[in-house]
Amino acid sequence: MLTIFGAVAELEREYILLRQQEGIAIAKEQGKYKGRKPIVHPEFDKVVTRWKSGDMTAVEAMQRLNMKSSTFYRKVRNLFQQ
């Protein structure tokens, strides 16, 4: 009995995810879904320049920008790829 309930719950979860993906795709086509807004800090370039020159550590830069390490390094990588 428990196995049957588990299988039904798993099937329902798959249906929910499928409907969600279809809804997002439709919204993107209509221009209504643009995703999460990017985090923009006005002093980002200045702080990264100071970090690259060695005036501050990465931890200090992250604290000053109030960013987690993953966000900080991703934004730095994107900055230098452009």
ROSEFI-49528 format. One record per residue (C-alpha): residue in three letters; residue number from 1; x, y, z. Coordinates in pm, whole numbers, padded with zeros to 5 digits. Layout:
<nodes>
Ala, NUM, X, Y, Z
...
</nodes>
This chain:
<nodes>
Met, 1, 00000, 00000, 00000
Leu, 2, 00281, 00238, 00092
Thr, 3, 00460, 00159, -00235
Ile, 4, 00150, 00249, -00434
Phe, 5, 00111, 00581, -00252
Gly, 6, 00479, 00656, -00313
Ala, 7, 00446, 00580, -00683
Val, 8, 00137, 00801, -00714
Ala, 9, 00312, 01085, -00531
Glu, 10, 00616, 01055, -00757
Leu, 11, 00398, 01058, -01068
Glu, 12, 00210, 01365, -00944
Arg, 13, 00541, 01542, -00872
Glu, 14, 00655, 01474, -01229
Tyr, 15, 00329, 01617, -01362
Ile, 16, 00370, 01930, -01149
Leu, 17, 00726, 01987, -01274
Leu, 18, 00618, 01932, -01634
Arg, 19, 00332, 02182, -01605
Gln, 20, 00566, 02432, -01438
Gln, 21, 00824, 02401, -01717
Glu, 22, 00556, 02438, -01983
Gly, 23, 00414, 02746, -01810
Ile, 24, 00756, 02911, -01787
Ala, 25, 00824, 02836, -02154
Ile, 26, 00492, 02993, -02255
Ala, 27, 00556, 03298, -02037
Lys, 28, 00903, 03342, -02190
Glu, 29, 00756, 03329, -02540
Gln, 30, 00507, 03600, -02444
Gly, 31, 00782, 03810, -02284
Lys, 32, 00628, 03794, -01936
Tyr, 33, 00898, 03586, -01769
Lys, 34, 01243, 03732, -01768
Gly, 35, 01389, 03549, -01469
Arg, 36, 01540, 03690, -01155
Lys, 37, 01665, 04047, -01164
Pro, 38, 02045, 04069, -01148
Ile, 39, 02213, 04202, -00836
Val, 40, 02380, 04532, -00920
His, 41, 02604, 04706, -00667
Pro, 42, 02709, 05062, -00757
Glu, 43, 03066, 05019, -00621
Phe, 44, 03129, 04673, -00767
Asp, 45, 03386, 04780, -01029
Lys, 46, 03575, 04997, -00780
Val, 47, 03588, 04724, -00514
Val, 48, 03697, 04459, -00766
Thr, 49, 03973, 04687, -00892
Arg, 50, 04101, 04735, -00536
Trp, 51, 04080, 04358, -00477
Lys, 52, 04270, 04280, -00799
Ser, 53, 04543, 04531, -00711
Gly, 54, 04588, 04370, -00368
Asp, 55, 04458, 04660, -00158
Met, 56, 04194, 04437, 00002
Thr, 57, 04128, 04068, 00043
Ala, 58, 03847, 03884, -00129
Val, 59, 03668, 03841, 00203
Glu, 60, 03680, 04216, 00266
Ala, 61, 03550, 04281, -00085
Met, 62, 03260, 04037, -00034
Gln, 63, 03172, 04195, 00299
Arg, 64, 03183, 04544, 00153
Leu, 65, 02955, 04441, -00134
Asn, 66, 02738, 04226, 00093
Met, 67, 02770, 03926, -00141
Lys, 68, 02829, 03559, -00087
Ser, 69, 03145, 03411, -00233
Ser, 70, 02968, 03228, -00516
Thr, 71, 02792, 03547, -00631
Phe, 72, 03109, 03753, -00601
Tyr, 73, 03330, 03516, -00802
Arg, 74, 03060, 03458, -01067
Lys, 75, 03022, 03834, -01118
Val, 76, 03400, 03880, -01132
Arg, 77, 03430, 03600, -01390
Asn, 78, 03151, 03754, -01600
Leu, 79, 03310, 04098, -01573
Phe, 80, 03639, 03977, -01720
Gln, 81, 03478, 03759, -01989
Gln, 82, 03302, 04054, -02148
</nodes>
